[in-house]
């Protein structure tokens, strides 16, 4: 009788000695890559995914290191804050001071003009002064009475009865109002 080798149960993962299908050299997070990501986050307006891609790591890798590395997390928060401040300054600048835009004639620059962004300035005003420039909501409470009156009139005409002028019933909703 020949002895057959019975395969032994293995644990999860790759067999010992096998190589990964994906080389992980470019995805490894180093101190230099962390510094570069922080710089790029500021330059990209706070976009962590774009910064990670430029450095050669996934956004998930950056988020993992953000969770496990307290110093990196705090520096990343500061980089996002700095990016937000730059965006805010740019919005204010474009709205109040404007930007120079070239004027072209037959493919050549012949002058420039100052262009302002009313939309950006209005959105900035809404953020700073919502009570004055915020979007307002208005509710017309007479609309319900008018609809109810029309419904009663239609019902009365279908039933062939006449409603007396001003005849209506005050109905409270379930909340008791």
Secondary structure, DSSP 8 states (H G I E B T S, - for coil): -----------SSS-TT---SS--TTT---HHHHHHHHHHHHHTTS-HHHHHHHHTS-HHHHHHHHHH-HHHHHHHHHHHHHHHHHHHHHHHIIIII-EEEEEEETTEEEEEEEE--HHHHHHHHHHH-HHHHS------THHHHHHHHHHHHHHHHHHT----TT-------TT--
